[in-house]
Amino acid sequence: MTTASNSNKALAKYITQIVGIRPSARKYWDESESTDIDLFTCVDPLNHSCNIYGTIGLSDTPLRINGKEQKFRLELLAVGHSSYSFVPNLLATSSFYVMKDNWECNPGTVFESLVTIYHKGDMKHLMFTYPYLWEDKLNNLELPDKEVTWLLMIPISDQELQYKSEYGYSALEDRLEENNVDIFDFDRKSII
């Protein structure tokens, strides 16, 4: 088992102090047990029945957008009611696609049908967006070996995905915000 680098320990300390309380960490492995990712869990300080999750070490993998390696690196965040024990698995699986298969991940990217692997309901897809829940506190982190930014994954429905395809990422974000969508709820009804 590998131990976290000093850089990743600093990253974990930085992010967990911003997003939640009572942090813990655990290693997740892919199906073949050839690749792993560390994930943290924090309790939401405003609603103790919700958890906040994040990757630690995804930023060790170069990020490619439009086939070009970026100078910054990426970590992912997810949120969910604590009863949704599958959320860390969604986060780990998303990370493995980025790490092993070079899936692009930037604001507006959707990993289609990923939620259906772990949960049945209207929310079938994961869309990545800026981590607006912490926009006043969370900034890019400059470490000695990398610059790290974060994206938040939120569940969306087929209809919301279709709306995004027709009107764009910003339009869907606006609709979600206007409807005060509970992104912690994987059983919410589609707003479209």
Backbone as a chain_set.jsonl record, in Angstrom:
{"seq": "MTTASNSNKALAKYITQIVGIRPSARKYWDESESTDIDLFTCVDPLNHSCNIYGTIGLSDTPLRINGKEQKFRLELLAVGHSSYSFVPNLLATSSFYVMKDNWECNPGTVFESLVTIYHKGDMKHLMFTYPYLWEDKLNNLELPDKEVTWLLMIPISDQELQYKSEYGYSALEDRLEENNVDIFDFDRKSII", "coords": {"N": [[0.845, -1.173, 0.0], [0.57, 2.176, -0.891], [1.797, 5.243, 0.494], [0.471, 8.488, 1.083], [1.788, 11.281, -0.676], [3.736, 14.103, 0.508], [2.756, 16.369, -0.7], [0.125, 15.589, -1.412], [-0.869, 15.129, 1.128], [-0.874, 17.748, 2.122], [-2.719, 18.843, 0.368], [-5.039, 17.382, 1.072], [-5.408, 18.27, 3.709], [-5.88, 21.0, 3.264], [-8.304, 21.036, 1.667], [-10.195, 19.576, 3.215], [-10.485, 21.147, 5.483], [-11.907, 23.231, 4.488], [-14.345, 22.273, 3.353], [-15.844, 20.649, 5.153], [-16.57, 18.877, 8.251], [-15.102, 16.653, 10.7], [-13.222, 14.889, 9.173], [-12.349, 11.927, 7.329], [-10.446, 9.312, 5.741], [-10.125, 7.016, 2.997], [-8.975, 4.306, 1.002], [-9.78, 3.45, -2.34], [-10.223, 0.915, -4.757], [-9.901, -0.034, -8.22], [-11.797, -2.334, -10.294], [-10.05, -4.376, -11.147], [-8.125, -4.191, -9.282], [-5.785, -2.823, -9.824], [-5.42, -0.141, -9.864], [-5.639, 2.637, -7.669], [-7.382, 5.031, -5.612], [-7.399, 7.598, -3.232], [-9.966, 8.674, -1.103], [-11.624, 11.274, 0.628], [-13.931, 11.749, 3.31], [-16.217, 14.003, 4.633], [-18.357, 15.432, 7.078], [-21.152, 17.426, 6.368], [-21.072, 20.668, 7.565], [-23.345, 22.219, 7.913], [-25.546, 20.597, 7.62], [-25.88, 17.779, 9.144], [-26.748, 15.342, 8.198], [-25.784, 14.977, 5.743], [-23.069, 14.248, 3.532], [-19.783, 15.126, 2.386], [-17.568, 14.435, -0.176], [-14.337, 13.7, -1.537], [-11.624, 13.469, -3.9], [-8.244, 12.481, -3.342], [-5.31, 12.848, -4.701], [-5.932, 12.364, -7.363], [-4.962, 14.4, -8.779], [-2.355, 13.714, -9.296], [-2.312, 12.654, -11.752], [-1.845, 13.666, -15.068], [-3.987, 16.082, -16.574], [-6.033, 16.056, -19.389], [-7.417, 18.082, -21.865], [-9.304, 18.456, -24.692], [-7.391, 16.873, -25.927], [-5.015, 18.008, -25.163], [-2.448, 18.329, -22.786], [-2.922, 19.792, -19.634], [-1.691, 22.566, -17.638], [-2.516, 22.708, -15.046], [-3.857, 20.622, -12.419], [-6.397, 18.22, -11.456], [-8.871, 17.675, -8.948], [-11.711, 15.928, -7.65], [-14.979, 16.563, -6.324], [-17.821, 15.479, -4.437], [-21.211, 15.293, -3.329], [-23.716, 14.153, -1.026], [-26.671, 12.82, 0.537], [-26.186, 11.166, 3.615], [-27.256, 8.634, 3.65], [-26.883, 7.61, 1.133], [-24.836, 5.425, 0.33], [-23.384, 4.784, -1.901], [-22.164, 6.953, -3.118], [-19.333, 7.54, -2.718], [-18.308, 5.455, -4.313], [-19.185, 6.208, -6.863], [-17.636, 8.489, -7.168], [-15.031, 7.424, -7.042], [-15.097, 5.694, -9.292], [-15.486, 7.571, -11.358], [-13.059, 8.907, -11.119], [-11.274, 6.864, -11.852], [-11.891, 6.586, -14.561], [-10.903, 9.005, -15.533], [-8.19, 8.786, -14.797], [-7.246, 6.303, -15.912], [-8.394, 5.972, -18.439], [-8.213, 8.362, -19.659], [-10.389, 10.15, -19.771], [-11.912, 13.193, -20.515], [-12.459, 15.916, -18.32], [-14.094, 18.605, -17.419], [-15.675, 21.791, -16.618], [-19.068, 21.317, -17.234], [-18.793, 18.894, -18.492], [-20.222, 15.673, -18.935], [-20.591, 12.547, -17.489], [-22.077, 10.046, -18.809], [-24.793, 7.964, -17.829], [-23.511, 6.885, -15.628], [-24.373, 6.915, -12.956], [-26.329, 4.967, -12.941], [-25.051, 2.56, -12.593], [-24.798, 2.186, -9.901], [-27.137, 3.068, -8.656], [-30.658, 3.297, -8.902], [-32.962, 5.397, -10.483], [-34.321, 8.671, -11.341], [-32.114, 10.316, -11.671], [-29.466, 9.872, -13.613], [-27.033, 10.511, -14.687], [-23.77, 12.11, -14.389], [-22.839, 15.383, -13.983], [-20.232, 17.713, -14.266], [-19.189, 20.547, -12.496], [-18.252, 23.891, -11.492], [-17.151, 24.165, -8.099], [-19.361, 25.507, -6.578], [-20.562, 25.575, -4.091], [-18.685, 26.265, -2.265], [-17.613, 28.631, -3.136], [-16.711, 31.063, -2.118], [-14.571, 30.382, -0.55], [-12.926, 28.359, -1.588], [-10.134, 28.015, -3.514], [-7.863, 27.72, -6.334], [-5.129, 25.607, -5.617], [-1.802, 26.093, -4.992], [0.842, 24.022, -5.046], [4.15, 22.698, -4.31], [4.744, 20.91, -6.423], [2.587, 20.959, -8.172], [-0.354, 22.601, -9.513], [-3.578, 22.782, -8.287], [-7.001, 22.328, -9.037], [-10.567, 22.196, -8.452], [-13.499, 20.253, -9.242], [-17.003, 19.85, -8.972], [-19.175, 17.136, -8.818], [-22.446, 16.582, -9.969], [-25.658, 15.043, -9.859], [-27.699, 14.446, -12.727], [-30.709, 14.279, -14.734], [-32.107, 12.388, -17.56], [-33.704, 14.183, -19.028], [-32.679, 16.632, -18.214], [-30.084, 16.393, -19.163], [-30.634, 16.34, -21.905], [-31.664, 18.935, -22.177], [-29.359, 20.408, -21.579], [-27.825, 19.641, -23.798], [-29.266, 20.889, -25.833], [-29.421, 23.633, -25.084], [-27.119, 24.341, -23.771], [-24.47, 24.239, -21.313], [-24.352, 26.375, -19.392], [-26.985, 27.309, -19.423], [-28.389, 25.124, -18.366], [-27.218, 25.012, -15.823], [-28.15, 27.453, -14.808], [-30.938, 26.922, -14.744], [-31.022, 24.836, -12.859], [-30.131, 26.202, -10.607], [-32.113, 28.22, -10.376], [-34.274, 26.657, -9.683], [-33.544, 25.839, -7.226], [-32.257, 23.344, -6.713], [-31.71, 20.37, -4.894], [-28.743, 19.146, -4.698], [-27.678, 17.141, -3.217], [-29.435, 15.109, -3.239], [-30.052, 12.178, -4.704], [-32.385, 11.083, -5.472], [-34.098, 12.976, -6.333], [-36.614, 14.688, -8.261], [-36.658, 15.296, -11.764], [-36.105, 18.574, -13.061], [-36.985, 19.326, -15.469]], "CA": [[0.0, 0.0, 0.0], [1.361, 3.4, -0.976], [1.407, 6.307, 1.411], [0.252, 9.753, 0.39], [2.934, 12.182, -0.736], [3.575, 15.314, 1.316], [1.911, 17.262, -1.481], [-1.261, 15.14, -1.28], [-1.271, 15.363, 2.518], [-1.188, 19.179, 2.207], [-3.962, 19.01, -0.393], [-6.128, 16.842, 1.891], [-5.612, 19.169, 4.846], [-6.47, 22.233, 2.737], [-9.69, 20.889, 1.21], [-11.114, 19.12, 4.265], [-10.753, 22.266, 6.392], [-12.848, 24.146, 3.828], [-15.651, 21.735, 2.972], [-16.659, 19.944, 6.131], [-16.05, 18.574, 9.586], [-14.845, 15.237, 10.996], [-12.719, 14.197, 7.979], [-11.721, 10.606, 7.351], [-9.985, 8.949, 4.399], [-10.133, 5.588, 2.678], [-8.498, 3.966, -0.336], [-10.692, 2.701, -3.201], [-9.526, 0.224, -5.838], [-10.706, -0.383, -9.382], [-12.247, -3.724, -10.29], [-8.909, -5.286, -11.307], [-7.22, -3.88, -8.171], [-4.518, -2.343, -10.364], [-5.371, 1.31, -9.682], [-6.358, 3.058, -6.47], [-7.555, 6.468, -5.354], [-7.818, 7.924, -1.876], [-11.111, 9.576, -0.996], [-11.966, 11.734, 1.968], [-15.331, 11.983, 3.648], [-16.469, 14.98, 5.695], [-19.756, 15.712, 7.363], [-21.534, 18.799, 6.036], [-21.229, 21.377, 8.839], [-24.672, 22.839, 7.993], [-26.57, 19.556, 7.648], [-25.117, 16.595, 9.538], [-27.23, 14.145, 7.509], [-25.176, 14.995, 4.416], [-21.624, 14.088, 3.49], [-19.006, 15.695, 1.296], [-16.506, 13.498, -0.518], [-13.397, 14.23, -2.511], [-10.445, 12.685, -4.241], [-6.914, 12.916, -2.903], [-4.31, 12.203, -5.541], [-6.267, 12.384, -8.792], [-4.101, 15.446, -9.347], [-1.074, 13.142, -9.714], [-2.492, 12.282, -13.152], [-2.021, 14.831, -15.951], [-5.334, 16.295, -17.088], [-6.071, 16.392, -20.81], [-8.64, 18.691, -22.389], [-9.154, 18.525, -26.148], [-6.165, 16.191, -26.28], [-3.828, 18.762, -24.741], [-2.177, 18.266, -21.358], [-3.085, 21.082, -18.97], [-0.668, 22.861, -16.626], [-3.118, 22.477, -13.734], [-4.331, 19.262, -12.148], [-7.795, 18.177, -11.037], [-9.451, 16.815, -7.922], [-13.17, 15.917, -7.757], [-15.797, 16.609, -5.117], [-19.182, 14.972, -4.573], [-22.023, 15.473, -2.134], [-24.873, 13.271, -0.99], [-27.212, 12.466, 1.844], [-25.356, 10.09, 4.164], [-27.888, 7.339, 3.36], [-26.423, 7.167, -0.187], [-23.498, 4.858, 0.548], [-22.74, 4.558, -3.192], [-21.547, 8.172, -3.654], [-17.885, 7.385, -2.875], [-18.039, 4.578, -5.457], [-19.333, 7.048, -8.058], [-16.475, 9.376, -7.222], [-13.868, 6.598, -7.391], [-15.245, 5.25, -10.678], [-15.216, 8.74, -12.2], [-11.609, 9.13, -11.064], [-10.586, 5.833, -12.63], [-12.051, 6.912, -15.982], [-9.971, 10.096, -15.833], [-6.82, 8.305, -14.619], [-6.863, 5.165, -16.744], [-8.936, 6.049, -19.801], [-8.01, 9.738, -20.13], [-11.632, 10.877, -20.03], [-11.834, 14.623, -20.234], [-13.337, 16.33, -17.237], [-14.058, 20.044, -17.206], [-17.034, 22.265, -16.35], [-20.037, 20.971, -18.264], [-18.617, 17.496, -18.906], [-21.183, 14.724, -18.358], [-20.311, 11.116, -17.574], [-23.426, 9.537, -19.013], [-25.286, 6.696, -17.281], [-22.636, 6.37, -14.568], [-25.131, 6.717, -11.714], [-27.133, 3.742, -13.042], [-24.252, 1.416, -12.139], [-24.913, 2.07, -8.445], [-28.406, 3.537, -8.096], [-31.758, 3.411, -9.862], [-33.803, 6.566, -10.269], [-34.314, 9.643, -12.436], [-30.772, 10.882, -11.83], [-28.69, 8.803, -14.247], [-25.77, 11.004, -15.226], [-23.012, 13.025, -13.544], [-22.313, 16.569, -14.644], [-19.19, 18.358, -13.47], [-19.356, 21.988, -12.455], [-17.409, 24.558, -10.496], [-17.623, 23.858, -6.736], [-20.004, 26.759, -6.154], [-20.951, 25.526, -2.677], [-17.589, 26.843, -1.47], [-16.982, 29.591, -4.034], [-16.073, 32.161, -1.39], [-13.442, 29.876, 0.236], [-12.104, 27.379, -2.29], [-9.365, 28.548, -4.632], [-6.819, 26.814, -6.813], [-4.092, 25.41, -4.615], [-0.437, 26.0, -5.525], [1.731, 23.158, -4.287], [5.47, 22.722, -4.939], [4.83, 20.09, -7.632], [1.399, 21.032, -9.03], [-1.451, 23.514, -9.206], [-4.769, 21.936, -8.219], [-8.325, 22.924, -9.054], [-11.609, 21.225, -8.101], [-14.812, 20.239, -9.866], [-18.062, 19.204, -8.198], [-20.068, 16.328, -9.647], [-23.842, 16.625, -9.547], [-26.48, 14.131, -10.648], [-28.731, 15.035, -13.582], [-31.621, 13.333, -15.375], [-32.103, 12.347, -19.028], [-34.291, 15.413, -19.55], [-31.729, 17.719, -17.955], [-28.995, 16.196, -20.119], [-31.145, 16.788, -23.207], [-31.73, 20.398, -22.097], [-27.968, 20.877, -21.698], [-27.419, 19.443, -25.192], [-29.957, 21.867, -26.685], [-29.257, 25.041, -24.698], [-25.786, 24.579, -23.241], [-24.142, 23.999, -19.907], [-24.728, 27.523, -18.556], [-28.446, 27.357, -19.331], [-28.812, 24.103, -17.402], [-26.789, 25.471, -14.5], [-29.098, 28.492, -14.39], [-32.214, 26.279, -14.402], [-30.841, 24.11, -11.598], [-30.048, 27.206, -9.544], [-33.431, 28.851, -10.245], [-35.171, 25.695, -9.03], [-32.979, 25.521, -5.914], [-32.143, 21.889, -6.715], [-30.946, 19.731, -3.828], [-27.781, 18.276, -5.375], [-27.369, 16.045, -2.301], [-30.531, 14.152, -3.365], [-29.999, 11.381, -5.926], [-33.748, 10.64, -5.769], [-34.916, 14.136, -6.661], [-37.298, 14.646, -9.556], [-36.085, 16.155, -12.789], [-36.755, 19.898, -13.126], [-37.408, 19.545, -16.87]], "C": [[0.893, 1.24, 0.0], [0.866, 4.405, 0.058], [1.303, 7.602, 0.616], [1.523, 10.598, 0.43], [2.674, 13.382, 0.177], [2.654, 16.305, 0.619], [0.43, 16.88, -1.325], [-1.767, 15.26, 0.156], [-1.646, 16.835, 2.718], [-2.499, 19.48, 1.5], [-5.154, 18.559, 0.454], [-6.437, 17.765, 3.067], [-6.313, 20.447, 4.397], [-7.969, 22.059, 2.448], [-10.628, 20.475, 2.334], [-11.416, 20.225, 5.271], [-11.778, 23.233, 5.805], [-14.244, 23.551, 3.73], [-16.466, 21.097, 4.085], [-15.971, 19.769, 7.467], [-15.87, 17.06, 9.712], [-14.34, 14.457, 9.771], [-12.16, 12.812, 8.283], [-11.317, 10.291, 5.914], [-9.972, 7.438, 4.249], [-9.66, 5.398, 1.245], [-9.566, 3.139, -1.057], [-9.888, 2.135, -4.36], [-10.468, 0.02, -7.015], [-10.998, -1.884, -9.346], [-11.089, -4.719, -10.379], [-7.875, -5.129, -10.189], [-5.827, -3.478, -8.648], [-4.327, -0.842, -10.142], [-6.171, 1.67, -8.441], [-6.445, 4.574, -6.411], [-7.965, 6.617, -3.889], [-8.973, 8.904, -1.937], [-11.268, 10.014, 0.446], [-13.468, 11.844, 2.09], [-15.362, 12.999, 4.774], [-17.97, 15.075, 5.898], [-20.013, 17.175, 7.006], [-21.773, 19.557, 7.347], [-22.611, 22.019, 9.011], [-25.805, 21.826, 8.084], [-25.855, 18.23, 7.916], [-25.636, 15.302, 8.931], [-26.702, 14.075, 6.079], [-23.659, 14.878, 4.533], [-21.034, 14.754, 2.256], [-17.821, 14.767, 1.088], [-15.565, 14.163, -1.512], [-12.233, 13.299, -2.743], [-9.206, 13.324, -3.638], [-5.921, 12.152, -3.773], [-4.69, 12.056, -6.994], [-5.35, 13.379, -9.501], [-2.682, 14.954, -9.639], [-1.109, 12.741, -11.188], [-2.629, 13.546, -13.996], [-3.444, 14.884, -16.499], [-5.246, 16.71, -18.551], [-7.431, 16.964, -21.147], [-8.399, 18.963, -23.866], [-7.81, 17.952, -26.589], [-4.889, 16.862, -25.813], [-3.665, 18.675, -23.226], [-2.214, 19.668, -20.759], [-1.978, 21.299, -17.948], [-1.207, 22.635, -15.217], [-3.588, 21.037, -13.633], [-5.702, 19.339, -11.485], [-8.01, 17.237, -9.863], [-10.97, 16.964, -8.028], [-13.821, 15.932, -6.385], [-17.176, 16.048, -5.437], [-19.901, 15.205, -3.251], [-23.191, 14.498, -2.182], [-25.384, 13.102, 0.425], [-26.45, 11.241, 2.338], [-25.961, 8.704, 3.922], [-27.458, 6.784, 1.998], [-24.978, 6.662, -0.077], [-22.726, 4.663, -0.752], [-21.982, 5.779, -3.711], [-20.023, 8.064, -3.736], [-17.505, 6.481, -4.054], [-18.185, 5.339, -6.773], [-18.106, 7.927, -8.255], [-15.222, 8.592, -7.629], [-13.933, 6.152, -8.848], [-14.97, 6.392, -11.649], [-13.714, 9.006, -12.261], [-10.858, 8.121, -11.91], [-10.729, 6.092, -14.127], [-11.096, 8.03, -16.398], [-8.532, 9.576, -15.809], [-6.404, 7.281, -15.677], [-7.259, 5.319, -18.203], [-8.833, 7.451, -20.405], [-9.31, 10.458, -20.497], [-11.414, 12.337, -19.668], [-12.843, 14.976, -19.149], [-13.121, 17.816, -17.012], [-15.476, 20.529, -16.959], [-17.968, 21.986, -17.537], [-19.905, 19.555, -18.79], [-19.665, 16.635, -18.201], [-20.656, 13.313, -18.562], [-21.677, 10.438, -17.61], [-23.622, 8.148, -18.417], [-24.453, 6.133, -16.139], [-23.409, 6.083, -13.279], [-25.878, 5.385, -11.747], [-26.37, 2.486, -12.645], [-24.537, 1.134, -10.66], [-26.295, 2.373, -7.88], [-29.445, 3.662, -9.207], [-32.624, 4.603, -9.493], [-33.717, 7.494, -11.464], [-32.929, 10.226, -12.694], [-29.839, 9.784, -12.343], [-27.276, 9.214, -14.621], [-25.081, 11.91, -14.204], [-22.502, 14.177, -14.392], [-21.315, 17.232, -13.705], [-19.303, 19.868, -13.621], [-18.356, 22.583, -11.465], [-17.979, 24.278, -9.104], [-18.226, 25.088, -6.062], [-20.43, 26.754, -4.688], [-19.922, 26.208, -1.773], [-16.883, 27.959, -2.236], [-16.28, 30.739, -3.315], [-14.824, 31.716, -0.626], [-12.455, 29.029, -0.552], [-11.451, 28.003, -3.519], [-8.437, 27.462, -5.161], [-5.716, 26.767, -5.763], [-2.747, 25.233, -5.316], [0.404, 25.168, -4.57], [3.091, 23.159, -4.987], [5.535, 21.978, -6.277], [3.625, 20.182, -8.564], [0.465, 22.143, -8.572], [-2.736, 22.703, -9.31], [-6.028, 22.791, -8.249], [-9.344, 21.816, -8.783], [-12.824, 21.385, -8.998], [-15.753, 19.442, -8.977], [-18.933, 18.398, -9.15], [-21.478, 16.383, -9.063], [-24.664, 15.697, -10.436], [-27.507, 14.897, -11.478], [-29.52, 13.92, -14.272], [-31.423, 13.316, -16.891], [-32.605, 13.665, -19.606], [-33.358, 16.606, -19.347], [-30.519, 17.617, -18.88], [-29.416, 16.668, -21.509], [-31.214, 18.319, -23.264], [-30.331, 20.996, -22.246], [-27.496, 20.763, -23.146], [-28.026, 20.496, -26.116], [-29.564, 23.308, -26.379], [-27.896, 25.373, -24.08], [-25.692, 24.393, -21.734], [-24.613, 25.139, -19.006], [-26.233, 27.613, -18.367], [-28.956, 26.322, -18.335], [-28.414, 24.506, -15.996], [-27.758, 26.512, -13.95], [-30.429, 27.886, -13.969], [-32.124, 25.532, -13.071], [-30.823, 25.086, -10.421], [-31.403, 27.868, -9.297], [-34.412, 27.961, -9.491], [-34.652, 25.226, -7.678], [-32.858, 24.012, -5.711], [-31.26, 21.413, -5.563], [-29.986, 18.736, -4.475], [-27.308, 17.131, -4.48], [-28.345, 14.873, -2.501], [-30.481, 13.437, -4.71], [-31.374, 10.83, -6.301], [-34.671, 11.816, -6.096], [-35.582, 13.941, -8.023], [-36.622, 15.627, -10.508], [-36.823, 17.484, -12.817], [-37.262, 20.187, -14.529], [-38.259, 18.386, -17.315]], "O": [[1.84, 1.343, 0.78], [-0.305, 4.419, 0.44], [1.974, 7.776, -0.4], [2.237, 10.627, 1.432], [1.536, 13.642, 0.568], [1.868, 16.996, 1.266], [-0.417, 17.751, -1.128], [-2.959, 15.47, 0.378], [-2.623, 17.137, 3.403], [-3.298, 20.283, 1.982], [-6.159, 19.266, 0.545], [-7.603, 18.01, 3.378], [-7.23, 20.925, 5.065], [-8.794, 22.837, 2.926], [-11.752, 20.973, 2.405], [-12.499, 20.24, 5.857], [-12.439, 23.967, 6.54], [-15.228, 24.241, 3.993], [-17.688, 21.012, 3.964], [-14.96, 20.4, 7.774], [-16.421, 16.29, 8.925], [-14.961, 13.472, 9.373], [-11.583, 12.567, 9.342], [-11.793, 10.932, 4.977], [-9.831, 6.691, 5.217], [-9.919, 6.235, 0.38], [-10.176, 2.245, -0.47], [-8.986, 2.79, -4.882], [-11.681, -0.086, -6.838], [-10.506, -2.605, -8.478], [-11.136, -5.783, -9.762], [-6.876, -5.846, -10.153], [-4.825, -3.747, -7.985], [-3.209, -0.334, -10.221], [-7.232, 1.102, -8.18], [-5.688, 5.291, -7.065], [-8.78, 5.847, -3.38], [-8.961, 9.848, -2.727], [-11.071, 9.227, 1.372], [-14.181, 12.01, 1.1], [-14.625, 12.876, 5.753], [-18.751, 14.824, 4.979], [-19.199, 18.05, 7.301], [-22.594, 19.13, 8.159], [-23.008, 22.33, 10.133], [-26.892, 22.144, 8.565], [-25.289, 17.634, 7.0], [-25.022, 14.253, 9.126], [-27.118, 13.22, 5.298], [-23.052, 15.345, 5.497], [-21.697, 14.92, 1.233], [-17.156, 14.361, 2.041], [-15.955, 15.077, -2.238], [-11.899, 12.46, -1.906], [-9.133, 14.539, -3.453], [-5.722, 10.951, -3.594], [-3.851, 11.658, -7.803], [-5.013, 13.209, -10.673], [-1.879, 15.711, -10.184], [-0.065, 12.515, -11.801], [-3.444, 14.411, -13.676], [-4.028, 13.857, -16.843], [-4.48, 17.605, -18.908], [-8.465, 16.413, -20.77], [-7.424, 19.613, -24.244], [-7.171, 18.473, -27.503], [-3.795, 16.345, -26.041], [-4.611, 18.913, -22.475], [-1.624, 20.605, -21.296], [-1.392, 20.339, -17.447], [-0.432, 22.395, -14.292], [-3.701, 20.33, -14.634], [-6.113, 20.399, -11.011], [-7.421, 16.159, -9.788], [-11.46, 18.011, -8.451], [-13.289, 15.388, -5.417], [-17.641, 16.132, -6.573], [-19.276, 15.301, -2.195], [-23.604, 14.069, -3.259], [-24.631, 13.223, 1.391], [-26.107, 10.368, 1.541], [-25.247, 7.703, 3.984], [-27.652, 5.596, 1.737], [-24.029, 7.393, -0.36], [-21.524, 4.401, -0.712], [-21.218, 5.65, -4.668], [-19.456, 8.467, -4.752], [-16.495, 6.717, -4.716], [-17.397, 5.137, -7.697], [-17.607, 8.084, -9.37], [-14.445, 9.052, -8.466], [-12.933, 6.223, -9.562], [-14.291, 6.197, -12.657], [-13.168, 9.294, -13.326], [-9.909, 8.477, -12.609], [-9.792, 5.845, -14.887], [-10.543, 7.998, -17.497], [-7.744, 9.892, -16.7], [-5.328, 7.391, -16.264], [-6.553, 4.856, -19.099], [-9.303, 7.696, -21.516], [-9.335, 11.274, -21.418], [-10.81, 12.661, -18.645], [-13.932, 14.407, -19.077], [-12.091, 18.233, -16.48], [-16.411, 19.738, -17.081], [-17.691, 22.367, -18.675], [-20.807, 19.061, -19.466], [-19.96, 16.839, -17.024], [-20.314, 12.928, -19.681], [-22.339, 10.278, -16.585], [-22.747, 7.285, -18.489], [-24.679, 4.997, -15.723], [-23.12, 5.106, -12.589], [-26.046, 4.742, -10.711], [-26.982, 1.45, -12.386], [-24.517, -0.018, -10.226], [-26.602, 1.984, -6.753], [-29.131, 4.085, -10.32], [-32.973, 4.792, -8.328], [-33.115, 7.152, -12.481], [-32.612, 10.589, -13.827], [-29.467, 8.878, -11.597], [-26.416, 8.362, -14.845], [-25.715, 12.413, -13.276], [-21.818, 13.971, -15.395], [-21.535, 17.299, -12.496], [-19.486, 20.391, -14.72], [-17.706, 21.865, -10.705], [-19.197, 24.167, -8.959], [-17.67, 25.632, -5.107], [-20.637, 27.817, -4.103], [-20.239, 26.663, -0.674], [-15.698, 28.21, -2.018], [-15.344, 31.326, -3.86], [-14.09, 32.556, -0.106], [-11.271, 28.987, -0.217], [-12.129, 28.457, -4.439], [-8.247, 26.424, -4.527], [-5.416, 27.766, -5.11], [-2.58, 24.33, -6.135], [0.647, 25.563, -3.43], [3.183, 23.578, -6.141], [6.292, 22.367, -7.165], [3.62, 19.562, -9.627], [0.485, 22.566, -7.416], [-2.96, 22.015, -10.306], [-6.118, 23.825, -7.588], [-9.017, 20.633, -8.876], [-13.144, 22.482, -9.454], [-15.348, 18.484, -8.317], [-19.38, 18.915, -10.173], [-21.683, 16.253, -7.856], [-24.395, 15.581, -11.632], [-28.107, 15.864, -11.009], [-29.062, 12.782, -14.376], [-30.67, 14.123, -17.438], [-32.022, 14.205, -20.546], [-33.262, 17.482, -20.206], [-29.99, 18.634, -19.33], [-28.64, 17.321, -22.207], [-30.864, 18.923, -24.277], [-30.147, 21.981, -22.961], [-26.847, 21.672, -23.666], [-27.382, 20.943, -27.066], [-29.393, 24.116, -27.292], [-27.564, 26.543, -23.889], [-26.686, 24.393, -21.007], [-25.213, 24.888, -17.962], [-26.708, 27.952, -17.283], [-29.857, 26.61, -17.547], [-29.205, 24.352, -15.065], [-28.139, 26.464, -12.78], [-30.996, 28.285, -12.952], [-33.045, 25.592, -12.255], [-31.421, 24.828, -9.377], [-31.802, 28.058, -8.148], [-35.27, 28.448, -8.754], [-35.23, 24.336, -7.055], [-33.289, 23.468, -4.694], [-30.202, 21.983, -5.296], [-30.373, 17.605, -4.768], [-26.603, 16.239, -4.95], [-28.111, 13.776, -1.993], [-30.826, 14.019, -5.739], [-31.516, 10.178, -7.335], [-35.891, 11.657, -6.13], [-35.145, 13.118, -8.828], [-36.087, 16.654, -10.092], [-38.037, 17.521, -12.62], [-37.912, 21.21, -14.747], [-38.722, 18.361, -18.456]]}, "num_chains": 1, "name": "protein.A"}
